[in-house]
Amino acid sequence: MDRFLFFGRRCFKAVLVILCVIAINFALIRAAPGDPATILAGEAGAVDAGFVERIRQDYGLDKPVPVQLLTYMKQLLSFELGNSYRENRPVKDIVLEKLPATLLLTLSAFVFSVAVGVSLGIAAARRAGTWFDTLITAGSLVFFAMPLFWIGLLAIVFFSMKLGWFPPYGMSTVGADLTGWAAIMDVAHHLIMPAVTLGLFYVAIYTRVTRAAALEVMDQDFVKTARAKGVPEGRVWRSHILRNSVLPVITFISLQAGHILGGSVLIETVFAWPGIGRLAFDALFQRDYNLLLAVFFVSSVMVVIFNLIADLLYSLADPRIELQT
């Protein structure tokens, strides 16, 4: 019952947070220079002021910003995100077309970073002070310092152009018309480089955090007691050290849920991955306000969900931690 009560209260707070984020994003986007009506008129080859004004009236851009915000909030309550200025299609349909690609990329990068980062952190802690520990620590520092887009460009040059192991761009082979298992393997082949590139930065963080946490847990009394009782070393690491070392990692996961979505904008642009990150990049330059707001809305919902999952994982990793509302 406590868990359900916690979940209900957090969902209520999440709705308030999302509404605040939407209002702030709406105000910032409207304050940015550039006018969608002028851009659309320029693309149509029209410079007449009357034509620009008609476009502004058609899309409601002639109304005061508070009125536009109130209208947009009413649309959200009915799960309508408006139409794209550029494509003249419902924004909801455009985002839903691109969202699976972003979820696939970010979740793959997340699983890769957590699995590799925690494994390397535990391996470094078990061999603390050796050359192996130094190698892992130095390697994580290198990937932490390198920009994501630079790693992506290097990966394209080396693994695609030099070795020819992976395709340099896209989500699938153009014109292949693959189906079934062949299509799945083709997408996986295209996914490897973007997901690994996006995950390497977080691998470096999780490695260092897990290593530091494991070294601290190793000196705790319950670990010494387990070893004094003759518990096998492997079980000591799995049941005692590892379980308590992942708690700081869960904290970083909840904090960096938004960062990994932000990083997907760069990765999707570098690798031409057809997700909402690249969609937001294009919408920003085209001043497609409704489309950009929809991307921000979906991203905010995803970040809130990730944070809620992290809170639930806390109680699963350590039952002594009570869920706080």
C-alpha positions as CSV (number, residue, x, y, z in Angstrom):
1,M,0.0,0.0,0.0
2,D,2.9,2.4,0.8
3,R,4.4,1.7,-2.6
4,F,1.1,2.5,-4.4
5,L,0.7,5.7,-2.3
6,F,4.2,6.7,-3.1
7,F,3.6,6.1,-6.8
8,G,0.4,8.1,-6.9
9,R,1.9,11.1,-5.1
10,R,5.0,11.0,-7.4
11,C,2.7,10.9,-10.5
12,F,0.9,14.0,-9.2
13,K,4.1,15.8,-8.6
14,A,5.4,14.7,-12.0
15,V,2.4,16.3,-13.7
16,L,3.1,19.6,-12.0
17,V,6.8,19.4,-12.9
18,I,6.0,18.7,-16.6
19,L,3.5,21.6,-16.7
20,C,6.1,24.0,-15.3
21,V,8.7,22.7,-17.8
22,I,6.3,23.2,-20.7
23,A,5.5,26.8,-19.5
24,I,9.2,27.6,-19.2
25,N,10.1,26.1,-22.6
26,F,7.2,27.9,-24.2
27,A,8.3,31.3,-22.9
28,L,12.0,30.6,-23.9
29,I,11.1,29.5,-27.4
30,R,8.8,32.5,-28.0
31,A,11.6,34.8,-26.7
32,A,14.1,33.5,-29.1
33,P,14.7,35.5,-32.3
34,G,13.1,34.4,-35.5
35,D,9.5,34.2,-36.8
36,P,8.0,31.0,-38.3
37,A,5.7,33.1,-40.5
38,T,8.6,35.0,-42.1
39,I,10.5,31.7,-42.7
40,L,7.4,30.0,-44.2
41,A,6.8,33.1,-46.4
42,G,10.4,33.2,-47.5
43,E,10.3,29.5,-48.5
44,A,7.1,30.2,-50.5
45,G,8.9,33.0,-52.3
46,A,6.5,35.7,-50.9
47,V,7.7,38.9,-49.4
48,D,4.3,40.6,-49.1
49,A,3.6,41.8,-45.5
50,G,-0.1,40.8,-45.9
51,F,0.8,37.2,-46.7
52,V,3.1,37.0,-43.6
53,E,0.3,38.4,-41.5
54,R,-2.2,35.8,-42.8
55,I,0.3,33.0,-41.9
56,R,0.6,34.5,-38.4
57,Q,-3.2,34.5,-38.1
58,D,-3.6,31.0,-39.4
59,Y,-1.2,29.6,-36.8
60,G,-2.3,31.9,-34.0
61,L,1.0,33.7,-33.8
62,D,-0.6,37.1,-33.8
63,K,-2.1,36.6,-30.3
64,P,-0.2,37.6,-27.1
65,V,2.2,35.0,-25.7
66,P,0.1,34.3,-22.5
67,V,-3.0,33.6,-24.7
68,Q,-0.9,31.3,-26.9
69,L,0.4,29.4,-23.8
70,L,-3.2,29.0,-22.4
71,T,-4.3,27.7,-25.8
72,Y,-1.4,25.2,-25.9
73,M,-2.2,24.0,-22.3
74,K,-5.8,23.4,-23.3
75,Q,-4.6,21.3,-26.3
76,L,-2.4,19.3,-24.0
77,L,-5.3,18.4,-21.8
78,S,-7.0,16.8,-24.8
79,F,-3.7,15.2,-25.8
80,E,-3.4,17.4,-28.9
81,L,0.0,19.0,-29.6
82,G,-1.0,21.0,-32.6
83,N,0.2,20.9,-36.2
84,S,3.7,21.4,-37.6
85,Y,4.2,24.7,-39.2
86,R,6.5,23.3,-41.9
87,E,4.9,19.9,-42.6
88,N,1.3,20.9,-41.9
89,R,0.8,17.6,-40.1
90,P,-0.2,16.7,-36.5
91,V,2.9,17.0,-34.4
92,K,1.9,14.0,-32.4
93,D,2.1,11.8,-35.5
94,I,5.6,13.1,-36.4
95,V,7.0,12.6,-32.9
96,L,5.5,9.1,-32.6
97,E,7.2,8.2,-35.9
98,K,10.6,9.2,-34.5
99,L,10.3,8.3,-30.9
100,P,10.9,4.5,-31.2
101,A,14.3,5.2,-32.8
102,T,15.3,7.5,-29.9
103,L,14.1,5.0,-27.3
104,L,16.1,2.2,-29.0
105,L,19.2,4.3,-29.1
106,T,19.0,5.7,-25.6
107,L,18.0,2.4,-23.9
108,S,20.7,0.6,-25.7
109,A,23.3,3.2,-24.6
110,F,21.9,3.0,-21.1
111,V,22.1,-0.8,-20.8
112,F,25.6,-0.7,-22.3
113,S,26.9,2.0,-20.1
114,V,25.5,0.5,-16.8
115,A,26.6,-3.0,-17.6
116,V,30.2,-2.1,-18.8
117,G,30.6,0.7,-16.2
118,V,29.6,-1.3,-13.2
119,S,31.7,-4.3,-14.4
120,L,34.8,-2.3,-15.0
121,G,34.4,-0.5,-11.7
122,I,34.1,-3.7,-9.7
123,A,37.1,-5.2,-11.6
124,A,39.2,-2.1,-10.8
125,A,38.2,-2.2,-7.2
126,R,39.1,-5.9,-6.8
127,R,42.6,-5.1,-8.2
128,A,43.1,-1.7,-6.6
129,G,46.6,-0.3,-6.9
130,T,47.6,-2.6,-9.8
131,W,48.4,-1.8,-13.4
132,F,44.9,-3.1,-14.3
133,D,43.3,-0.6,-12.0
134,T,45.4,2.2,-13.4
135,L,44.5,1.2,-17.0
136,I,40.8,1.3,-16.3
137,T,40.9,4.5,-14.4
138,A,43.0,6.3,-17.0
139,G,40.8,4.9,-19.8
140,S,37.6,6.2,-18.1
141,L,39.2,9.6,-17.6
142,V,40.0,9.8,-21.4
143,F,36.4,9.0,-22.5
144,F,35.0,11.3,-19.8
145,A,37.1,14.2,-21.2
146,M,36.4,13.6,-24.9
147,P,33.3,15.3,-26.5
148,L,30.6,12.9,-27.8
149,F,30.6,14.3,-31.3
150,W,34.4,13.9,-31.6
151,I,34.2,10.3,-30.5
152,G,31.4,9.7,-33.1
153,L,33.4,11.3,-35.9
154,L,36.5,9.2,-35.0
155,A,34.4,6.1,-34.9
156,I,33.0,6.8,-38.4
157,V,36.5,7.5,-39.8
158,F,38.1,4.4,-38.2
159,F,35.4,1.7,-38.0
160,S,33.4,2.7,-41.1
161,M,35.8,4.3,-43.6
162,K,39.0,2.5,-42.7
163,L,37.9,-1.0,-41.5
164,G,34.4,-1.1,-43.0
165,W,32.9,-2.9,-40.0
166,F,29.9,-0.7,-39.4
167,P,27.7,1.5,-41.6
168,P,28.4,5.2,-41.0
169,Y,24.9,6.6,-40.9
170,G,21.2,5.8,-40.8
171,M,19.1,3.2,-39.0
172,S,18.8,0.7,-41.8
173,T,20.3,-0.1,-45.2
174,V,18.7,2.1,-47.8
175,G,16.8,0.1,-50.5
176,A,17.5,-3.2,-48.9
177,D,13.8,-3.9,-48.2
178,L,14.7,-6.5,-45.5
179,T,12.1,-8.2,-43.4
180,G,12.0,-10.4,-40.3
181,W,15.2,-11.4,-38.6
182,A,17.4,-9.9,-41.4
183,A,15.8,-6.5,-40.8
184,I,16.4,-6.8,-37.0
185,M,20.1,-7.7,-37.5
186,D,20.4,-4.8,-40.0
187,V,19.1,-2.3,-37.5
188,A,21.3,-3.8,-34.8
189,H,24.3,-3.4,-37.1
190,H,23.5,0.3,-37.6
191,L,22.9,0.7,-33.9
192,I,26.2,-0.4,-32.5
193,M,28.3,2.7,-33.2
194,P,25.8,5.3,-32.1
195,A,24.8,3.4,-28.9
196,V,28.4,2.7,-27.9
197,T,29.5,6.3,-28.7
198,L,26.6,7.7,-26.6
199,G,27.3,5.2,-23.8
200,L,31.1,5.7,-23.5
201,F,30.8,8.9,-21.6
202,Y,28.5,7.3,-19.0
203,V,30.7,4.2,-18.9
204,A,33.5,6.4,-17.7
205,I,31.2,8.0,-15.0
206,Y,29.7,4.7,-13.8
207,T,33.2,3.0,-13.7
208,R,34.7,5.7,-11.4
209,V,31.6,5.9,-9.2
210,T,31.3,2.1,-8.8
211,R,35.0,1.8,-8.1
212,A,34.9,4.4,-5.4
213,A,31.8,3.0,-3.8
214,A,33.2,-0.6,-3.9
215,L,36.4,0.5,-2.2
216,E,34.4,2.2,0.6
217,V,32.1,-0.8,1.1
218,M,35.0,-3.2,1.3
219,D,36.1,-1.6,4.6
220,Q,32.6,-1.9,6.2
221,D,32.2,-4.2,9.2
222,F,29.5,-6.4,7.5
223,V,32.0,-7.3,4.7
224,K,34.7,-8.2,7.2
225,T,32.2,-10.2,9.2
226,A,31.2,-12.2,6.1
227,R,34.8,-13.0,5.3
228,A,35.5,-14.0,8.9
229,K,32.6,-16.5,8.7
230,G,34.2,-18.1,5.7
231,V,31.8,-16.9,3.0
232,P,33.4,-17.5,-0.4
233,E,35.0,-14.4,-1.9
234,G,32.8,-14.5,-5.0
235,R,29.7,-14.4,-2.9
236,V,31.0,-11.6,-0.8
237,W,31.5,-9.5,-3.8
238,R,28.1,-10.4,-5.4
239,S,25.9,-10.3,-2.3
240,H,27.5,-7.7,-0.2
241,I,29.9,-5.4,-2.0
242,L,28.2,-5.2,-5.5
243,R,24.7,-4.7,-4.1
244,N,25.7,-1.8,-1.9
245,S,28.0,-0.3,-4.5
246,V,25.2,0.2,-7.1
247,L,23.3,2.6,-5.0
248,P,25.4,5.6,-6.0
249,V,25.1,4.4,-9.6
250,I,21.3,4.6,-9.3
251,T,21.6,8.1,-8.1
252,F,23.7,9.1,-11.1
253,I,21.3,7.3,-13.4
254,S,18.4,9.4,-12.2
255,L,20.4,12.6,-12.4
256,Q,21.7,11.9,-15.9
257,A,18.5,10.7,-17.5
258,G,18.1,14.1,-19.1
259,H,21.7,14.3,-20.1
260,I,21.6,11.1,-22.1
261,L,18.5,12.4,-24.0
262,G,20.4,15.7,-24.7
263,G,23.4,13.7,-25.9
264,S,21.2,11.8,-28.3
265,V,20.7,15.1,-30.2
266,L,24.4,15.2,-31.0
267,I,24.7,11.5,-31.7
268,E,21.6,11.4,-34.0
269,T,23.0,14.4,-35.9
270,V,26.4,12.9,-36.3
271,F,25.1,9.4,-37.3
272,A,22.0,10.7,-39.1
273,W,19.9,8.6,-36.7
274,P,16.2,9.3,-37.4
275,G,15.1,10.1,-33.8
276,I,13.5,13.0,-31.9
277,G,16.9,14.4,-31.2
278,R,17.6,15.1,-34.8
279,L,14.0,16.2,-35.2
280,A,14.5,18.8,-32.4
281,F,17.6,20.0,-34.2
282,D,15.8,20.5,-37.5
283,A,12.7,22.1,-35.8
284,L,14.9,24.6,-34.0
285,F,16.4,26.0,-37.2
286,Q,13.1,25.9,-38.9
287,R,11.4,27.7,-36.0
288,D,8.7,25.0,-35.9
289,Y,7.5,25.9,-32.4
290,N,4.8,23.2,-32.0
291,L,7.2,20.5,-33.1
292,L,9.9,21.7,-30.8
293,L,7.6,22.0,-27.9
294,A,6.3,18.4,-28.5
295,V,9.9,17.1,-28.5
296,F,10.5,18.9,-25.2
297,F,7.2,17.6,-23.7
298,V,8.1,14.0,-24.6
299,S,11.6,14.4,-23.3
300,S,10.3,15.8,-20.0
301,V,7.9,12.9,-19.6
302,M,10.8,10.4,-20.3
303,V,13.1,12.1,-17.7
304,V,10.3,12.0,-15.1
305,I,9.7,8.3,-15.7
306,F,13.4,7.5,-15.5
307,N,13.6,9.3,-12.1
308,L,10.5,7.5,-10.8
309,I,12.1,4.1,-11.9
310,A,15.3,5.1,-10.1
311,D,13.4,5.8,-6.9
312,L,11.8,2.4,-7.1
313,L,15.1,0.7,-7.8
314,Y,16.5,2.2,-4.6
315,S,14.0,0.2,-2.4
316,L,14.7,-2.9,-4.5
317,A,18.5,-2.7,-4.2
318,D,18.3,-2.0,-0.5
319,P,15.0,-2.8,1.4
320,R,16.2,-0.7,4.3
321,I,15.6,2.4,2.3
322,E,12.0,3.6,2.7
323,L,10.2,5.4,-0.2
324,Q,9.8,9.0,0.7
325,T,7.1,11.1,-0.9
